[in-house]
């Protein structure tokens, strides 16, 4: 455990930030799972409407530093490609 006053404060801050990051990560992962489920169940219209909200959630996680910029871009790109692939088959 930390002994200095500043180290104790950093430990408190890190604990708060870890919880905040975990919450954001959980949110975007849950939304990705539900989006993929919609695609697998052929609920294309619902998937189309949820994609912009999913992009917004991923962007928010990237802005807050939960994920790197390129990772966020890759997620968004792959999810859009996945939806477009299903749309072209329908």
N, C-alpha and C positions, 0 to 999 in steps of 0.2 A: 504494500500500500504506500501511497505517496506521503512524504513527510513535510514538504514545503507547502506554504499557503498557495502559491501559484500552481503547483503540481496537483493539489487537491481540487482547485478550480478547474483545471484542464480535465481531470478525471470526471467531474460532474458534467462539463460541457460535452465531452466525448460520449458519455452515456446518453445524454439527451439527443445528440446528433445521430447516434447509432439507432435509437428508437425511431426517429424521424425518417432516416434512410430505409430502415426495414419496412416501415409503413408504405413509403412510396414504391419500393421494390415489389412488395406484395400486391399493391394496387395494379401496377402495370402488368405484372405476371398473370394476375387473375383475369384482367381484361383481354390479354392475349389468348388465354385458354378459352374464354367464352367466345371470342371471335373465331378461333379455329373450330370450336364446336359448332358454331353457326354454319360455317362453310361445309363441314362434314355432314351436317344434317340437311344440306341444300336449302337453307333459309337465306337465300342470296340477298333479298331486299333488306332484311334486318342487318346482314353483314355489311351491306353498302352504307347503311345509315350509321353503323357503329364505327366504321373505319376513321372518319374525321375525329371523333371523340378519342379513339385509341391513339391516333397521331398526337393529339393534344396532350394526352397523359404521358406519352413517351417523351415528348418535348419538355414537359414540365420536369420530369425526372432528370433529363439531361441538363436542364438549366440549373437545377438544384445540386448538381454534381454527383448524382447517384450512379450515373453511367456516362462513359465517354461519348463525345460527339459522334464519332464514327460508328460506335455501337448503336446509338439511337438511329442514325441514318440507315444502317444495315437492317435493323428491325423493321423500320417503316417501309423500306424498299421491298424486303422479302414478303411482308404481309400484303402489300399492294399487289405484288406479282402473283401471290397465291390467289387473291380474289380475282384478278384479271384472268388467270388461267381457268378458273371455274366459270367465269362469265363467257369466255370464248367457247367453252364446250357446250354451254346451255343454248 
